[in-house]
Each structure stands twice: as structure tokens, then as C-alpha cells.
Amino acid sequence: MNKETVPSQAEKSNPEGEPLELSLEVLDKIKHPARIDDVIREQSPEERKSNPALTPEMIDDSTDR
């Protein structure tokens, strides 16, 4: 199978004839994403401990503040 005959997931869910409509809130989040530091600080301690992207030092740092 080649790419021309197999539609991608995006093509299946949004045919070319129908433009994708996003709310202004979603567009704003795409254009201005939250800072990763803020997102991590909003996570619960359990989420931070299970997050493989954080080192133990980072987990300890965020709980001190």
C-alpha cells in the first residue's frame, strides 16, 4: 500500500471539503500554550512522581515552593 491510496487519520476525520472549526479558546491555547513550569506545578504530587520526564530533584524542587 502506498500513501496515496491509504487516507491518514486526519483525512478520515476531516474530509477536504469541510474546513475544521476550532473554538477561539482552543486556538488561543494553541497559539499561547501554558508554560511547562506552570503545568507541572499544577499537577498533584502523585502525577509528578509518576512523570518520567521529571528527575527526583525536580520533584523535590516543586514541592518546596
Contacts in CASP RR format, 6 or more apart in sequence:
PFRMAT RR
TARGET T0000
AUTHOR 0000-0000-0000
METHOD contacts of the structure
MODEL  1
MNKETVPSQAEKSNPEGEPLELSLEVLDKIKHPARIDDVIREQSPEERKS
NPALTPEMIDDSTDR
14 20 0 8 1.000
22 30 0 8 1.000
40 48 0 8 1.000
40 51 0 8 1.000
40 54 0 8 1.000
40 58 0 8 1.000
40 62 0 8 1.000
41 62 0 8 1.000
41 65 0 8 1.000
43 51 0 8 1.000
45 63 0 8 1.000
48 54 0 8 1.000
48 59 0 8 1.000
48 62 0 8 1.000
49 59 0 8 1.000
END
